[in-house]
Amino acid sequence: MGIHVIKMPDIGEGIAEVELVAWRVQPGETVAEDQILADVMTDKATVEIPSPVVGKVLALGGAVGQVMAVGADLIRIEVAGEGNAGAGSPVAAAPSSVASAAPLGVTAAVATPVPAAPKAASVPVRMASVPAAAEPRPVPVGDKPIASPAVRRRAWELGVDLQNVQGRGTAGRIMQADLEAFAARAGLQRPGAAAAAPQYAHRDSEATIPVIGLRRMIARKMQEAKRRIPHFTYVEEIDVTELEALRKRLNEHWGTQRGRLTVLPLLIRAIVLAVRDFPQINARFDDDAGVVTRYGAVHMGVATQTSAGLMVPVLRHAEGLDLWASAAGVTRLAEAARAGRVTRDELTGSTITITSLGALGGIVSTPVINHPEVAIVGVNRMVERPMMRGGAVVPRLMMNLSSSFDHRVVDGVDAAEFIQALRGLLECPATLFVE
């Protein structure tokens, strides 16, 4: 018998280290060739590391959340034959706890589950992906269940074989709710979980959750934006009664043939028109070089919530799209981001960003600028309220825009005038179609 050491592969050009986000195996387990051993994350991709050999796991080279250098020992496997490390090679003990995370203050690119072309390496790697939609189905014997690293880790904690869990997600993907439902039916609990306590009993439980993977990358990006950019937020109330009436009319007339519109394409159109008079808003600021670049093209970042965290795919050349093309582009990007199919190119290069929490948008927010942009427009929820019009109290549909600006390069008066220009366009939606 010998020992085969699998090292952290060179996943892509310029990548010197990766974060270990999940183990798929544990010491003592027997692994098959091509079986997935671990999931790692770079600033470009979530990558699955398969085993090139058959054998038994002797030791793991890192803990979940640990940042590992390319070329470091990832895992040691006992194999038939000599292996590649020799029988006498020392075997490192598997870490017993999550290693300390890197400081959040360092500069980092936006983390995304975006496939990036891997270079040739001693160990092949696989890009995590989500298959096309399908009806819920049990996992055929021998097939690898489709599940996220978090779901696999939870299953390992519960001692559940995912082969036995029916997934109700896309293409039979096992979701957290599927696993919890299976565990509840089987009478399984989290380690250390107790029976339900009385309503007014003292509860002293604590949960320590490491900030790793995409959550760590998002934290770095947000901290970097707040650390480097002096934000100021401007809020204005918009009467969107006429805008909403137009949207409904367009959907009634064209919805079947062209697709249904939300408010977002109309707001994107308003931004496209407004930045022509305020080019300092549609810009990016390289504060290291001290250079502001203003853009004629409007590459609209669309903040999108996914199960893995917040991503900002980019609708390129929004100035060249009509309402339906804009709506289709936003829908395609959001679906790709949520399914893990969005490309790196689709997540970079935005010049201004729009963000919305939809029906949960509240009345005011303070959105964080997508560095290195200088502005972000936030949409709050619509509310019907009594308003004065022509001396009479009438019901009107109102919505706030909460927008943040980089005060280093955007003066307060310019930001206010920009938002007032948006207000004028949205309150008189016919002007959206007048060049």
C-alpha positions as a LaTeX table, in Angstrom:
\begin{tabular}{lrrr}
\hline
Residue & $x$ (\AA) & $y$ (\AA) & $z$ (\AA) \\
\hline
Met1 & 0.00 & 0.00 & 0.00 \\
Gly2 & 1.14 & 3.56 & $-0.66$ \\
Ile3 & 0.06 & 7.13 & $-0.10$ \\
His4 & $-1.22$ & 9.36 & $-2.87$ \\
Val5 & $-1.09$ & 13.09 & $-2.08$ \\
Ile6 & $-3.48$ & 15.32 & $-4.00$ \\
Lys7 & $-2.33$ & 18.90 & $-4.08$ \\
Met8 & $-4.41$ & 22.01 & $-4.59$ \\
Pro9 & $-4.48$ & 22.35 & $-8.39$ \\
Asp10 & $-3.70$ & 25.44 & $-10.41$ \\
Ile11 & $-7.29$ & 26.44 & $-11.19$ \\
Gly12 & $-6.63$ & 29.46 & $-13.37$ \\
Glu13 & $-4.05$ & 31.99 & $-14.46$ \\
Gly14 & $-3.04$ & 34.38 & $-11.71$ \\
Ile15 & $-4.77$ & 32.46 & $-8.90$ \\
Ala16 & $-2.33$ & 31.82 & $-6.05$ \\
Glu17 & $-4.76$ & 30.72 & $-3.35$ \\
Val18 & $-8.30$ & 29.45 & $-2.96$ \\
Glu19 & $-10.77$ & 29.05 & $-0.12$ \\
Leu20 & $-11.87$ & 25.59 & 0.98 \\
Val21 & $-15.67$ & 25.81 & 1.26 \\
Ala22 & $-16.75$ & 22.17 & 1.73 \\
Trp23 & $-15.42$ & 18.66 & 2.21 \\
Arg24 & $-17.31$ & 15.86 & 0.45 \\
Val25 & $-15.38$ & 13.08 & 2.20 \\
Gln26 & $-13.99$ & 12.37 & 5.67 \\
Pro27 & $-10.98$ & 10.38 & 6.97 \\
Gly28 & $-11.60$ & 6.65 & 6.83 \\
Glu29 & $-13.95$ & 6.80 & 3.85 \\
Thr30 & $-13.22$ & 4.87 & 0.67 \\
Val31 & $-13.31$ & 7.00 & $-2.46$ \\
Ala32 & $-13.75$ & 6.01 & $-6.07$ \\
Glu33 & $-11.97$ & 7.43 & $-9.06$ \\
Asp34 & $-13.58$ & 10.67 & $-10.21$ \\
Gln35 & $-15.50$ & 11.05 & $-6.94$ \\
Ile36 & $-15.76$ & 14.66 & $-5.75$ \\
Leu37 & $-13.52$ & 15.27 & $-2.75$ \\
Ala38 & $-13.95$ & 18.97 & $-1.98$ \\
Asp39 & $-15.36$ & 22.28 & $-3.17$ \\
Val40 & $-13.06$ & 25.30 & $-3.32$ \\
Met41 & $-13.75$ & 28.92 & $-4.25$ \\
Thr42 & $-11.74$ & 31.57 & $-6.01$ \\
Asp43 & $-12.83$ & 35.09 & $-6.91$ \\
Lys44 & $-13.86$ & 33.63 & $-10.27$ \\
Ala45 & $-15.41$ & 30.23 & $-9.64$ \\
Thr46 & $-16.70$ & 27.56 & $-7.33$ \\
Val47 & $-14.75$ & 24.46 & $-8.29$ \\
Glu48 & $-15.21$ & 20.75 & $-7.53$ \\
Ile49 & $-12.02$ & 18.73 & $-6.98$ \\
Pro50 & $-12.39$ & 15.07 & $-8.03$ \\
Ser51 & $-10.19$ & 12.16 & $-7.03$ \\
Pro52 & $-7.86$ & 10.74 & $-9.69$ \\
Val53 & $-7.38$ & 7.50 & $-7.70$ \\
Val54 & $-9.24$ & 4.80 & $-5.77$ \\
Gly55 & $-8.40$ & 4.43 & $-2.10$ \\
Lys56 & $-9.09$ & 5.31 & 1.53 \\
Val57 & $-8.90$ & 8.86 & 2.90 \\
Leu58 & $-6.11$ & 9.17 & 5.47 \\
Ala59 & $-6.10$ & 12.89 & 6.23 \\
Leu60 & $-7.57$ & 16.19 & 5.10 \\
Gly61 & $-5.20$ & 19.05 & 4.42 \\
Gly62 & $-7.37$ & 21.96 & 5.59 \\
Ala63 & $-10.52$ & 23.03 & 7.37 \\
Val64 & $-13.63$ & 24.53 & 5.83 \\
Gly65 & $-13.07$ & 28.27 & 5.54 \\
Gln66 & $-9.29$ & 27.98 & 5.31 \\
Val67 & $-7.47$ & 29.78 & 2.51 \\
Met68 & $-4.98$ & 27.39 & 0.90 \\
Ala69 & $-2.14$ & 28.08 & $-1.51$ \\
Val70 & $-2.07$ & 26.45 & $-4.92$ \\
Gly71 & 0.24 & 23.41 & $-4.61$ \\
Ala72 & $-0.50$ & 22.82 & $-0.91$ \\
Asp73 & $-1.44$ & 19.30 & 0.20 \\
Leu74 & $-5.21$ & 19.01 & $-0.12$ \\
Ile75 & $-5.81$ & 15.40 & 0.87 \\
Arg76 & $-3.91$ & 12.13 & 1.43 \\
Ile77 & $-5.32$ & 8.86 & 0.19 \\
Glu78 & $-4.07$ & 5.32 & 0.84 \\
Val79 & $-3.91$ & 3.47 & $-2.47$ \\
Ala80 & $-2.88$ & 0.08 & $-3.76$ \\
Gly81 & 0.67 & 0.25 & $-5.04$ \\
Glu82 & 3.38 & 2.77 & $-4.31$ \\
Gly83 & 1.38 & 6.00 & $-4.54$ \\
Asn84 & 3.22 & 9.26 & $-5.15$ \\
Ala85 & 4.41 & 10.06 & $-1.63$ \\
Gly86 & 5.94 & 6.81 & $-0.45$ \\
Ala87 & 4.70 & 4.64 & 2.37 \\
Gly88 & 6.93 & 6.32 & 4.92 \\
Ser89 & 5.73 & 9.86 & 4.30 \\
Pro90 & 4.28 & 11.52 & 7.39 \\
Val91 & 0.54 & 12.13 & 7.32 \\
Ala92 & $-0.67$ & 15.47 & 8.62 \\
Ala93 & $-3.53$ & 15.41 & 11.07 \\
Ala94 & $-6.81$ & 16.77 & 9.84 \\
Pro95 & $-7.63$ & 20.19 & 11.29 \\
Ser96 & $-10.19$ & 20.06 & 14.08 \\
Ser97 & $-11.60$ & 23.54 & 13.64 \\
Val98 & $-12.09$ & 26.19 & 11.01 \\
Ala99 & $-8.94$ & 28.17 & 10.38 \\
Ser100 & $-8.92$ & 31.88 & 10.94 \\
Ala101 & $-10.40$ & 33.84 & 8.06 \\
Ala102 & $-8.34$ & 36.37 & 6.18 \\
Pro103 & $-8.89$ & 39.98 & 7.30 \\
Leu104 & $-11.93$ & 41.50 & 5.69 \\
Gly105 & $-10.14$ & 44.74 & 4.93 \\
Val106 & $-8.10$ & 43.36 & 2.06 \\
Thr107 & $-9.05$ & 44.22 & $-1.49$ \\
Ala108 & $-10.96$ & 41.42 & $-3.20$ \\
Ala109 & $-12.92$ & 41.01 & $-6.39$ \\
Val110 & $-16.61$ & 40.09 & $-6.25$ \\
Ala111 & $-16.91$ & 36.40 & $-5.56$ \\
Thr112 & $-19.18$ & 34.59 & $-7.98$ \\
Pro113 & $-20.02$ & 31.02 & $-8.89$ \\
Val114 & $-18.87$ & 31.78 & $-12.41$ \\
Pro115 & $-17.18$ & 29.12 & $-14.48$ \\
Ala116 & $-13.62$ & 30.07 & $-15.49$ \\
Ala117 & $-11.53$ & 28.02 & $-17.90$ \\
Pro118 & $-9.05$ & 25.96 & $-15.81$ \\
Lys119 & $-5.46$ & 25.42 & $-16.86$ \\
Ala120 & $-4.05$ & 21.94 & $-17.17$ \\
Ala121 & $-3.15$ & 20.57 & $-13.73$ \\
Ser122 & $-2.12$ & 17.35 & $-12.03$ \\
Val123 & $-5.67$ & 17.03 & $-10.72$ \\
Pro124 & $-8.64$ & 17.76 & $-12.99$ \\
Val125 & $-11.22$ & 20.20 & $-11.68$ \\
Arg126 & $-14.92$ & 20.61 & $-12.41$ \\
Met127 & $-16.90$ & 23.81 & $-12.43$ \\
Ala128 & $-20.01$ & 23.68 & $-10.30$ \\
Ser129 & $-23.13$ & 24.13 & $-12.41$ \\
Val130 & $-26.88$ & 23.74 & $-12.24$ \\
Pro131 & $-28.61$ & 21.55 & $-14.82$ \\
Ala132 & $-31.69$ & 22.62 & $-16.72$ \\
Ala133 & $-35.08$ & 22.58 & $-15.01$ \\
Ala134 & $-36.88$ & 19.29 & $-14.58$ \\
Glu135 & $-39.66$ & 17.76 & $-12.51$ \\
Pro136 & $-38.84$ & 16.56 & $-8.95$ \\
Arg137 & $-37.39$ & 13.08 & $-9.14$ \\
Pro138 & $-35.55$ & 10.61 & $-6.91$ \\
Val139 & $-31.84$ & 10.21 & $-7.52$ \\
Pro140 & $-31.14$ & 7.04 & $-9.53$ \\
Val141 & $-28.80$ & 4.59 & $-7.84$ \\
Gly142 & $-25.23$ & 5.34 & $-8.87$ \\
Asp143 & $-25.90$ & 8.98 & $-9.83$ \\
Lys144 & $-24.33$ & 11.72 & $-7.76$ \\
Pro145 & $-27.06$ & 13.78 & $-6.01$ \\
Ile146 & $-27.15$ & 17.45 & $-7.03$ \\
Ala147 & $-26.80$ & 19.65 & $-3.95$ \\
Ser148 & $-24.91$ & 22.70 & $-2.77$ \\
Pro149 & $-21.88$ & 22.40 & $-0.45$ \\
Ala150 & $-23.98$ & 23.75 & 2.43 \\
Val151 & $-26.63$ & 21.08 & 1.92 \\
Arg152 & $-23.98$ & 18.36 & 1.69 \\
Arg153 & $-22.36$ & 19.54 & 4.90 \\
Arg154 & $-25.73$ & 19.58 & 6.68 \\
Ala155 & $-26.45$ & 16.07 & 5.43 \\
Trp156 & $-23.09$ & 14.92 & 6.76 \\
Glu157 & $-23.91$ & 16.44 & 10.17 \\
Leu158 & $-27.22$ & 14.57 & 10.23 \\
Gly159 & $-25.77$ & 11.34 & 8.90 \\
Val160 & $-28.13$ & 11.41 & 5.91 \\
Asp161 & $-27.22$ & 9.78 & 2.61 \\
Leu162 & $-28.35$ & 12.28 & $-0.04$ \\
Gln163 & $-28.97$ & 9.34 & $-2.37$ \\
Asn164 & $-32.15$ & 8.75 & $-0.33$ \\
Val165 & $-33.43$ & 12.34 & $-0.45$ \\
Gln166 & $-35.81$ & 13.42 & $-3.19$ \\
Gly167 & $-34.83$ & 16.84 & $-4.58$ \\
Arg168 & $-37.49$ & 19.30 & $-5.63$ \\
Gly169 & $-35.17$ & 21.88 & $-7.11$ \\
Thr170 & $-34.02$ & 22.32 & $-10.69$ \\
Ala171 & $-33.22$ & 18.94 & $-12.30$ \\
Gly172 & $-33.80$ & 17.17 & $-8.99$ \\
Arg173 & $-31.43$ & 19.46 & $-7.07$ \\
Ile174 & $-31.72$ & 18.79 & $-3.32$ \\
Met175 & $-32.61$ & 21.99 & $-1.50$ \\
Gln176 & $-32.18$ & 22.72 & 2.21 \\
Ala177 & $-35.93$ & 22.34 & 2.72 \\
Asp178 & $-35.88$ & 18.88 & 1.10 \\
Leu179 & $-33.13$ & 17.73 & 3.44 \\
Glu180 & $-34.82$ & 19.16 & 6.54 \\
Ala181 & $-38.13$ & 17.54 & 5.59 \\
Phe182 & $-36.41$ & 14.17 & 5.12 \\
Ala183 & $-34.62$ & 14.56 & 8.46 \\
Ala184 & $-37.87$ & 15.45 & 10.21 \\
Arg185 & $-39.60$ & 12.37 & 8.80 \\
Ala186 & $-36.68$ & 10.22 & 9.93 \\
Gly187 & $-36.72$ & 11.76 & 13.40 \\
Leu188 & $-33.24$ & 13.25 & 13.03 \\
Gln189 & $-32.07$ & 16.41 & 14.82 \\
Arg190 & $-29.11$ & 18.71 & 14.63 \\
Pro191 & $-26.26$ & 17.53 & 16.87 \\
Gly192 & $-27.14$ & 18.60 & 20.39 \\
Ala193 & $-30.67$ & 19.68 & 19.45 \\
Ala194 & $-33.19$ & 19.38 & 22.27 \\
Ala195 & $-36.92$ & 18.84 & 22.34 \\
Ala196 & $-39.12$ & 21.88 & 21.94 \\
Ala197 & $-39.02$ & 24.08 & 25.03 \\
Pro198 & $-42.05$ & 25.74 & 26.66 \\
Gln199 & $-43.02$ & 29.10 & 25.24 \\
Tyr200 & $-41.63$ & 31.17 & 28.14 \\
Ala201 & $-38.62$ & 29.00 & 29.03 \\
His202 & $-35.13$ & 30.50 & 29.10 \\
Arg203 & $-33.19$ & 29.89 & 25.92 \\
Asp204 & $-29.42$ & 30.07 & 26.21 \\
Ser205 & $-28.37$ & 28.39 & 22.96 \\
Glu206 & $-25.77$ & 29.99 & 20.74 \\
Ala207 & $-24.78$ & 29.34 & 17.15 \\
Thr208 & $-21.35$ & 30.17 & 15.75 \\
Ile209 & $-21.44$ & 30.46 & 11.96 \\
Pro210 & $-18.15$ & 30.99 & 10.13 \\
Val211 & $-18.26$ & 33.62 & 7.37 \\
Ile212 & $-16.75$ & 31.66 & 4.50 \\
Gly213 & $-17.09$ & 31.16 & 0.77 \\
Leu214 & $-19.25$ & 33.64 & $-1.09$ \\
Arg215 & $-20.41$ & 35.26 & 2.15 \\
Arg216 & $-16.79$ & 36.13 & 2.95 \\
Met217 & $-16.25$ & 37.58 & $-0.52$ \\
Ile218 & $-19.43$ & 39.66 & $-0.24$ \\
Ala219 & $-18.32$ & 40.89 & 3.19 \\
Arg220 & $-14.96$ & 41.95 & 1.78 \\
Lys221 & $-16.58$ & 43.73 & $-1.14$ \\
Met222 & $-19.06$ & 45.59 & 1.07 \\
Gln223 & $-16.42$ & 46.56 & 3.60 \\
Glu224 & $-14.12$ & 47.76 & 0.85 \\
Ala225 & $-16.90$ & 49.90 & $-0.64$ \\
Lys226 & $-17.77$ & 51.50 & 2.69 \\
Arg227 & $-14.13$ & 51.98 & 3.66 \\
Arg228 & $-13.12$ & 53.66 & 0.40 \\
Ile229 & $-16.26$ & 55.53 & $-0.61$ \\
Pro230 & $-17.78$ & 58.40 & 1.41 \\
His231 & $-21.44$ & 57.61 & 0.78 \\
Phe232 & $-24.31$ & 60.04 & 0.96 \\
Thr233 & $-27.89$ & 59.00 & 0.35 \\
Tyr234 & $-30.64$ & 61.10 & $-1.21$ \\
Val235 & $-34.30$ & 60.02 & $-0.92$ \\
Glu236 & $-37.15$ & 61.34 & $-3.03$ \\
Glu237 & $-40.83$ & 60.46 & $-3.21$ \\
Ile238 & $-42.16$ & 59.62 & $-6.68$ \\
Asp239 & $-45.79$ & 59.51 & $-7.79$ \\
Val240 & $-45.83$ & 56.39 & $-9.98$ \\
Thr241 & $-49.59$ & 56.24 & $-10.54$ \\
Glu242 & $-49.32$ & 57.05 & $-14.24$ \\
Leu243 & $-46.25$ & 54.87 & $-14.66$ \\
Glu244 & $-48.02$ & 51.87 & $-13.19$ \\
Ala245 & $-51.09$ & 52.50 & $-15.34$ \\
Leu246 & $-48.85$ & 52.58 & $-18.43$ \\
Arg247 & $-47.09$ & 49.38 & $-17.40$ \\
Lys248 & $-50.40$ & 47.55 & $-16.93$ \\
Arg249 & $-51.70$ & 48.82 & $-20.26$ \\
Leu250 & $-48.54$ & 47.69 & $-22.07$ \\
Asn251 & $-48.80$ & 44.26 & $-20.47$ \\
Glu252 & $-52.46$ & 43.92 & $-21.43$ \\
His253 & $-51.72$ & 44.82 & $-25.03$ \\
Trp254 & $-48.26$ & 43.30 & $-25.60$ \\
Gly255 & $-47.64$ & 40.92 & $-22.68$ \\
Thr256 & $-48.49$ & 37.75 & $-24.57$ \\
Gln257 & $-46.33$ & 38.52 & $-27.61$ \\
Arg258 & $-43.41$ & 40.40 & $-26.04$ \\
Gly259 & $-43.39$ & 39.35 & $-22.41$ \\
Arg260 & $-44.59$ & 41.10 & $-19.28$ \\
Leu261 & $-42.95$ & 44.22 & $-17.95$ \\
Thr262 & $-42.08$ & 45.09 & $-14.37$ \\
Val263 & $-41.27$ & 48.61 & $-13.20$ \\
Leu264 & $-37.55$ & 47.89 & $-13.55$ \\
Pro265 & $-37.24$ & 48.31 & $-17.37$ \\
Leu266 & $-39.09$ & 51.65 & $-17.12$ \\
Leu267 & $-36.72$ & 52.83 & $-14.41$ \\
Ile268 & $-33.71$ & 51.67 & $-16.42$ \\
Arg269 & $-35.00$ & 53.68 & $-19.37$ \\
Ala270 & $-35.37$ & 56.74 & $-17.14$ \\
Ile271 & $-31.79$ & 56.37 & $-15.90$ \\
Val272 & $-30.50$ & 56.01 & $-19.46$ \\
Leu273 & $-32.14$ & 59.32 & $-20.39$ \\
Ala274 & $-31.17$ & 61.16 & $-17.19$ \\
Val275 & $-27.45$ & 60.37 & $-17.30$ \\
Arg276 & $-27.16$ & 62.12 & $-20.66$ \\
Asp277 & $-27.50$ & 65.39 & $-18.76$ \\
Phe278 & $-25.52$ & 64.12 & $-15.75$ \\
Pro279 & $-22.54$ & 62.20 & $-17.18$ \\
Gln280 & $-20.71$ & 62.41 & $-13.83$ \\
Ile281 & $-23.27$ & 59.90 & $-12.46$ \\
Asn282 & $-22.60$ & 57.19 & $-15.07$ \\
Ala283 & $-18.94$ & 56.81 & $-14.14$ \\
Arg284 & $-16.27$ & 54.82 & $-12.33$ \\
Phe285 & $-13.65$ & 56.29 & $-10.00$ \\
Asp286 & $-10.16$ & 54.79 & $-9.84$ \\
Asp287 & $-9.18$ & 56.35 & $-6.53$ \\
Asp288 & $-5.72$ & 54.78 & $-6.63$ \\
Ala289 & $-4.92$ & 56.58 & $-9.89$ \\
Gly290 & $-7.11$ & 59.58 & $-9.10$ \\
Val291 & $-9.03$ & 59.25 & $-12.38$ \\
Val292 & $-12.78$ & 59.43 & $-13.01$ \\
Thr293 & $-13.95$ & 57.76 & $-16.23$ \\
Arg294 & $-17.31$ & 58.86 & $-17.61$ \\
Tyr295 & $-19.08$ & 56.50 & $-19.99$ \\
Gly296 & $-21.38$ & 57.10 & $-22.94$ \\
Ala297 & $-22.57$ & 53.50 & $-22.73$ \\
Val298 & $-24.85$ & 52.61 & $-19.82$ \\
His299 & $-23.82$ & 49.21 & $-18.52$ \\
Met300 & $-26.51$ & 48.71 & $-15.89$ \\
Gly301 & $-25.63$ & 46.60 & $-12.88$ \\
Val302 & $-28.74$ & 44.83 & $-11.54$ \\
Ala303 & $-28.34$ & 43.76 & $-7.91$ \\
Thr304 & $-29.72$ & 40.21 & $-7.69$ \\
Gln305 & $-30.35$ & 38.16 & $-4.57$ \\
Thr306 & $-29.45$ & 34.48 & $-4.93$ \\
Ser307 & $-29.40$ & 31.57 & $-2.52$ \\
Ala308 & $-25.62$ & 31.99 & $-2.32$ \\
Gly309 & $-25.70$ & 35.76 & $-1.72$ \\
Leu310 & $-25.90$ & 39.06 & $-3.55$ \\
Met311 & $-24.58$ & 39.27 & $-7.11$ \\
Val312 & $-24.60$ & 42.13 & $-9.63$ \\
Pro313 & $-24.90$ & 40.89 & $-13.23$ \\
Val314 & $-24.56$ & 43.58 & $-15.89$ \\
Leu315 & $-27.08$ & 44.55 & $-18.55$ \\
Arg316 & $-24.73$ & 45.89 & $-21.22$ \\
His317 & $-25.61$ & 48.86 & $-23.43$ \\
Ala318 & $-28.95$ & 49.50 & $-21.76$ \\
Glu319 & $-29.13$ & 52.69 & $-23.82$ \\
Gly320 & $-29.67$ & 50.56 & $-26.94$ \\
Leu321 & $-32.52$ & 48.42 & $-25.57$ \\
Asp322 & $-36.27$ & 48.99 & $-25.70$ \\
Leu323 & $-38.45$ & 48.12 & $-22.70$ \\
Trp324 & $-38.99$ & 44.48 & $-23.68$ \\
Ala325 & $-35.35$ & 43.83 & $-24.59$ \\
Ser326 & $-34.34$ & 45.37 & $-21.28$ \\
Ala327 & $-36.87$ & 43.23 & $-19.39$ \\
Ala328 & $-35.71$ & 40.07 & $-21.17$ \\
Gly329 & $-32.07$ & 40.89 & $-20.43$ \\
Val330 & $-32.73$ & 41.48 & $-16.74$ \\
Thr331 & $-34.72$ & 38.24 & $-16.47$ \\
Arg332 & $-32.03$ & 36.22 & $-18.25$ \\
Leu333 & $-29.25$ & 37.62 & $-16.05$ \\
Ala334 & $-31.19$ & 37.10 & $-12.83$ \\
Glu335 & $-32.03$ & 33.50 & $-13.74$ \\
Ala336 & $-28.43$ & 32.79 & $-14.72$ \\
Ala337 & $-27.12$ & 34.28 & $-11.47$ \\
Arg338 & $-29.53$ & 32.26 & $-9.35$ \\
Ala339 & $-28.73$ & 29.07 & $-11.25$ \\
Gly340 & $-24.96$ & 29.58 & $-11.10$ \\
Arg341 & $-24.62$ & 29.94 & $-14.87$ \\
Val342 & $-23.71$ & 33.62 & $-15.07$ \\
Thr343 & $-20.32$ & 34.25 & $-16.69$ \\
Arg344 & $-17.50$ & 36.35 & $-15.30$ \\
Asp345 & $-17.90$ & 38.85 & $-18.15$ \\
Glu346 & $-21.55$ & 39.30 & $-17.16$ \\
Leu347 & $-20.51$ & 40.22 & $-13.62$ \\
Thr348 & $-17.97$ & 42.92 & $-14.43$ \\
Gly349 & $-17.88$ & 46.34 & $-16.08$ \\
Ser350 & $-21.06$ & 47.98 & $-14.78$ \\
Thr351 & $-21.12$ & 51.79 & $-14.80$ \\
Ile352 & $-24.14$ & 52.37 & $-12.55$ \\
Thr353 & $-26.25$ & 49.95 & $-10.49$ \\
Ile354 & $-29.93$ & 49.62 & $-9.67$ \\
Thr355 & $-31.13$ & 47.69 & $-6.63$ \\
Ser356 & $-34.59$ & 46.72 & $-5.44$ \\
Leu357 & $-36.08$ & 44.58 & $-2.70$ \\
Gly358 & $-39.40$ & 44.48 & $-4.53$ \\
Ala359 & $-42.48$ & 44.22 & $-2.32$ \\
Leu360 & $-40.21$ & 44.06 & 0.76 \\
Gly361 & $-38.41$ & 47.27 & $-0.20$ \\
Gly362 & $-39.51$ & 49.32 & 2.81 \\
Ile363 & $-39.93$ & 53.08 & 2.57 \\
Val364 & $-36.24$ & 54.10 & 2.79 \\
Ser365 & $-32.93$ & 52.31 & 2.33 \\
Thr366 & $-29.25$ & 53.30 & 2.19 \\
Pro367 & $-27.81$ & 51.20 & $-0.65$ \\
Val368 & $-24.08$ & 50.52 & $-0.78$ \\
Ile369 & $-22.32$ & 51.69 & $-3.94$ \\
Asn370 & $-20.91$ & 48.95 & $-6.16$ \\
His371 & $-17.22$ & 49.96 & $-6.10$ \\
Pro372 & $-15.70$ & 51.49 & $-8.24$ \\
Glu373 & $-18.94$ & 53.04 & $-9.51$ \\
Val374 & $-20.06$ & 56.39 & $-8.09$ \\
Ala375 & $-23.84$ & 55.92 & $-7.86$ \\
Ile376 & $-26.53$ & 53.35 & $-7.10$ \\
Val377 & $-30.29$ & 53.85 & $-7.45$ \\
Gly378 & $-32.44$ & 52.01 & $-4.89$ \\
Val379 & $-36.11$ & 51.24 & $-5.43$ \\
Asn380 & $-38.48$ & 51.04 & $-2.47$ \\
Arg381 & $-41.95$ & 49.51 & $-2.41$ \\
Met382 & $-45.04$ & 51.13 & $-3.90$ \\
Val383 & $-47.73$ & 52.25 & $-1.46$ \\
Glu384 & $-51.13$ & 53.77 & $-2.19$ \\
Arg385 & $-51.59$ & 56.88 & $-0.05$ \\
Pro386 & $-53.97$ & 59.88 & 0.11 \\
Met387 & $-52.36$ & 62.86 & $-1.62$ \\
Met388 & $-53.44$ & 66.42 & $-2.38$ \\
Arg389 & $-54.06$ & 67.10 & $-6.09$ \\
Gly390 & $-55.90$ & 70.18 & $-7.32$ \\
Gly391 & $-57.20$ & 70.95 & $-3.84$ \\
Ala392 & $-58.69$ & 67.47 & $-3.38$ \\
Val393 & $-57.48$ & 64.43 & $-1.48$ \\
Val394 & $-57.09$ & 61.55 & $-3.93$ \\
Pro395 & $-55.44$ & 58.10 & $-3.74$ \\
Arg396 & $-52.06$ & 57.99 & $-5.47$ \\
Leu397 & $-49.48$ & 55.25 & $-5.85$ \\
Met398 & $-46.24$ & 56.48 & $-4.29$ \\
Met399 & $-42.73$ & 55.06 & $-4.30$ \\
Asn400 & $-39.45$ & 56.32 & $-2.84$ \\
Leu401 & $-36.11$ & 56.25 & $-4.61$ \\
Ser402 & $-33.23$ & 55.86 & $-2.12$ \\
Ser403 & $-29.99$ & 56.49 & $-3.99$ \\
Ser404 & $-26.38$ & 56.69 & $-2.80$ \\
Phe405 & $-23.51$ & 58.67 & $-4.36$ \\
Asp406 & $-19.74$ & 58.92 & $-3.98$ \\
His407 & $-19.34$ & 62.37 & $-2.44$ \\
Arg408 & $-15.74$ & 62.63 & $-3.64$ \\
Val409 & $-16.81$ & 63.04 & $-7.25$ \\
Val410 & $-20.57$ & 63.75 & $-7.13$ \\
Asp411 & $-21.68$ & 66.99 & $-5.49$ \\
Gly412 & $-24.90$ & 67.02 & $-3.51$ \\
Val413 & $-26.64$ & 69.41 & $-5.87$ \\
Asp414 & $-25.78$ & 67.23 & $-8.88$ \\
Ala415 & $-27.15$ & 64.15 & $-7.15$ \\
Ala416 & $-30.35$ & 65.97 & $-6.20$ \\
Glu417 & $-30.85$ & 67.31 & $-9.72$ \\
Phe418 & $-30.25$ & 63.85 & $-11.18$ \\
Ile419 & $-32.91$ & 62.30 & $-8.95$ \\
Gln420 & $-35.31$ & 65.14 & $-9.74$ \\
Ala421 & $-34.73$ & 64.43 & $-13.43$ \\
Leu422 & $-35.64$ & 60.79 & $-12.80$ \\
Arg423 & $-38.71$ & 61.92 & $-10.93$ \\
Gly424 & $-39.85$ & 64.07 & $-13.84$ \\
Leu425 & $-39.45$ & 61.21 & $-16.29$ \\
Leu426 & $-41.24$ & 58.66 & $-14.11$ \\
Glu427 & $-44.14$ & 60.93 & $-13.16$ \\
Cys428 & $-44.74$ & 61.79 & $-16.84$ \\
Pro429 & $-43.91$ & 58.44 & $-18.47$ \\
Ala430 & $-44.65$ & 59.64 & $-22.01$ \\
Thr431 & $-41.32$ & 61.52 & $-21.83$ \\
Leu432 & $-39.53$ & 58.17 & $-21.59$ \\
Phe433 & $-40.16$ & 57.75 & $-25.31$ \\
Val434 & $-39.19$ & 61.24 & $-26.45$ \\
Glu435 & $-35.58$ & 61.69 & $-27.57$ \\
\hline
\end{tabular}
